C-alpha cells in the first residue's frame, strides 16, 4: 500500500509538473528546503560569506510566500513582482501574516541550473544588492515548474519586525 501511494504521488507530480507542494494560503505545508531550493540558499549564504555578511536564516513563512508567488506566476504564465491582479510582495506578506521592517524578492524563469539562476542574479545590480544586503536576516525560497515546462523561481529576503 505504501509503495502504491508513493507511486501515485510521483505520477501526479510528473503529470502536473509540480516541484513544490501547496497552492494557496492555508493549504501550503510547512516544510524544510530540499534540492534546488536548498542549493540556492547555500549559494546565497556562501556568497554573503565572501563579502563578510551574516548568513540568512530560513523562514517557513517566507518559503510559503515564495512558493505561492512562483506557483501563481507559473499558473498564469507571467514574470513580475506584481501579479496581474495588482498583488505586490507586501500584499503577499500581509496575506501570510509576515510582519517585517524590510522585504525584497528576486525572480527568474527558465530551464537553467540553479548556478545559472544565481549567477544571473549576481549580474543584476538590484538582485545582487538584495543577496548581499546587510538589512536582511531571513530568506524564503519557492521553485515551481509550470504547465509551460518553465521553472519559476522566487526568493524573498526580509528582516522581521
C-alpha angles and dihedrals in degrees: 000000000000090000092049092052092048091048090050092050091050092047092049092049090050093049096046098038091234115163097167128031131242132048115202139020111288092025099063111102123223107244139154122255117272138184115339094009092054091048091051091053090048092050090049094051092043090055091046089053091055087058095044093252123143116255117259117245118227116245122198094212091052088049088054092049091049094046091048092053094045090050092048092050091048095047093047095033100232136119116214142115086238117056122224089264092056097256112152133196090264089053091051092049090051091047090056094041097245112153116199146164094214134014138172139159141212121211136193138165132194145073102287138121121273088247090056091049091050093046089051090054092048088053091056115083094214097043093044089053090053092050094049100035116129087206093076127071102167137056137195126190132198127181123179134172111218132212087259088065093245122127116232118206127195125176119184120200119193149161110218121225 
